[in-house]
């Protein structure tokens, strides 16, 4: 009897690397000349998976967001994991940018992934297991073809392919 192989598709990110990226972004913001003497705050709420960027203008908040994304990418975190959620005006003419951290696969996205895998007509089975998708097949080549096809699909979530057995 042939052995079955499998892998999991998740959107999980390394929380420690995210914290490191946030700390690096804070350092760069405090050292940059164009932020000297201005309001430029970065607050991370780990429980609600939200980062608050407060700056004196929309342009400064956007620059802070760009710095945060570039530091995250350098730490191996996909830019798709950080989404601008909303932009508010706060006291003193400041702007508060709320960045949400996307590290789960929604039910709709999981269904899209399963449908894509089934449309490939490979000899693999895909099933939804909570916030991850498990793909099982007898041929490693079929599993690798499924990984390649899902990567090319370019979904709006950061995908990780783990536990290849």
C-alpha positions as CSV (number, residue, x, y, z in Angstrom):
1,X,0.0,0.0,0.0
2,X,1.4,3.4,-1.0
3,X,2.2,5.9,1.7
4,X,0.2,9.1,1.7
5,X,1.9,12.5,1.8
6,X,0.4,15.8,3.0
7,X,1.0,19.4,3.7
8,X,-0.9,22.2,5.4
9,X,-1.7,25.7,4.1
10,X,-1.9,28.4,6.8
11,X,-1.7,32.2,7.0
12,X,0.2,32.2,10.3
13,X,3.0,34.6,10.8
14,X,5.9,34.5,13.2
15,X,4.8,36.8,16.0
16,X,8.4,37.3,17.3
17,X,9.6,38.4,13.9
18,X,6.6,40.8,13.7
19,X,7.6,42.3,17.1
20,X,11.2,42.6,15.8
21,X,10.0,44.4,12.7
22,X,7.9,46.8,14.7
23,X,10.9,47.6,17.0
24,X,13.1,48.2,13.9
25,X,10.5,50.5,12.4
26,X,10.3,52.4,15.7
27,X,14.1,52.9,15.7
28,X,14.1,54.1,12.1
29,X,11.3,56.5,12.6
30,X,13.0,58.1,15.7
31,X,16.3,58.4,13.8
32,X,14.9,59.8,10.6
33,X,15.4,63.5,10.1
34,X,11.9,64.2,8.6
35,X,10.3,62.9,11.8
36,X,12.4,64.9,14.3
37,X,10.3,67.0,16.6
38,X,7.0,65.6,15.2
39,X,4.4,63.3,16.6
40,X,5.3,59.8,15.4
41,X,4.1,56.9,17.6
42,X,3.9,53.2,16.9
43,X,1.7,51.1,19.3
44,X,1.2,47.4,19.0
45,X,-1.8,45.6,20.6
46,X,-0.9,41.9,20.5
47,X,-4.3,40.7,21.8
48,X,-6.4,42.5,19.1
49,X,-3.8,42.0,16.4
50,X,-3.7,45.8,15.6
51,X,-0.9,48.3,15.1
52,X,-1.7,52.0,15.6
53,X,0.5,54.6,13.8
54,X,0.0,58.2,14.9
55,X,1.6,61.0,13.0
56,X,1.2,64.7,12.3
57,X,-0.2,64.3,8.8
58,X,-1.5,61.7,6.3
59,X,1.8,61.7,4.5
60,X,3.8,61.0,7.6
61,X,1.4,58.2,8.6
62,X,1.8,56.7,5.1
63,X,5.6,57.0,5.4
64,X,5.4,55.2,8.8
65,X,3.3,52.4,7.2
66,X,5.8,52.0,4.4
67,X,8.6,51.8,6.9
68,X,6.7,49.1,8.9
69,X,6.0,47.1,5.7
70,X,9.6,47.2,4.5
71,X,10.9,46.1,7.9
72,X,8.3,43.2,8.0
73,X,9.4,42.1,4.5
74,X,13.0,42.1,5.6
75,X,12.1,39.8,8.5
76,X,10.3,37.3,6.3
77,X,6.7,38.5,6.9
78,X,4.5,39.0,3.8
79,X,3.3,42.5,3.1
80,X,-0.2,40.9,2.7
81,X,-0.2,40.3,6.5
82,X,-0.4,44.0,7.2
83,X,-3.6,45.8,6.0
84,X,-4.5,49.4,6.5
85,X,-7.8,49.1,8.3
86,X,-8.8,52.7,8.9
87,X,-7.5,56.3,9.0
88,X,-8.8,58.7,11.6
89,X,-8.2,62.3,12.5
90,X,-7.3,62.7,16.2
91,X,-6.7,65.8,18.3
92,X,-4.1,68.4,17.3
93,X,-4.5,67.8,13.6
94,X,-2.8,64.4,13.9
95,X,-3.7,61.3,11.9
96,X,-4.1,57.8,13.4
97,X,-3.7,54.9,11.0
98,X,-5.0,51.5,12.2
99,X,-3.1,48.5,10.7
100,X,-4.7,45.1,11.1
101,X,-2.6,41.9,11.1
102,X,-4.1,39.3,8.9
103,X,-2.8,35.9,10.1
104,X,-5.8,33.5,9.6
105,X,-7.5,32.0,6.6
106,X,-11.2,32.9,6.5
107,X,-13.8,30.3,5.6
108,X,-14.3,31.9,2.2
109,X,-10.6,32.0,1.4
110,X,-10.3,28.3,2.5
111,X,-13.2,27.4,0.2
112,X,-11.5,29.2,-2.7
113,X,-8.2,27.3,-2.0
114,X,-10.0,24.0,-1.9
115,X,-11.9,24.8,-5.1
116,X,-8.7,25.8,-6.9
117,X,-7.0,22.5,-5.8
118,X,-10.0,20.5,-7.0
119,X,-10.1,22.4,-10.4
120,X,-6.5,21.2,-11.0
121,X,-7.7,17.7,-11.4
122,X,-4.8,16.3,-9.5
123,X,-5.0,13.1,-7.4
124,X,-5.0,15.0,-4.1
125,X,-7.7,15.7,-1.5
126,X,-8.0,19.1,0.1
127,X,-10.0,19.6,3.4
128,X,-10.6,22.6,5.7
129,X,-9.4,22.1,9.2
130,X,-10.2,25.2,11.3
131,X,-8.1,28.0,9.9
132,X,-5.9,25.8,7.8
133,X,-6.3,23.7,4.7
134,X,-4.8,20.1,4.6
135,X,-3.9,18.7,1.3
136,X,-3.3,14.9,1.1
137,X,-2.1,12.8,-1.9
138,X,0.0,9.8,-2.8
139,X,2.4,11.6,-5.1
140,X,4.7,14.3,-3.9
141,X,4.8,15.6,-7.4
142,X,1.0,16.2,-7.3
143,X,1.4,18.0,-4.0
144,X,4.2,20.2,-5.3
145,X,2.0,21.0,-8.4
146,X,-0.8,22.1,-6.0
147,X,1.6,24.3,-4.1
148,X,2.8,25.9,-7.3
149,X,-0.7,26.6,-8.5
150,X,-1.9,28.1,-5.2
151,X,1.2,30.4,-5.2
152,X,0.4,31.6,-8.7
153,X,-3.2,32.3,-7.7
154,X,-2.0,35.3,-5.7
155,X,-4.7,35.4,-3.0
156,X,-4.9,38.4,-0.7
157,X,-3.6,36.5,2.3
158,X,-0.1,35.5,3.3
159,X,0.1,31.8,2.7
160,X,2.6,29.3,4.3
161,X,3.0,25.8,3.2
162,X,4.0,23.7,6.2
163,X,4.3,20.1,7.5
164,X,5.2,18.5,4.2
165,X,5.3,14.8,5.1
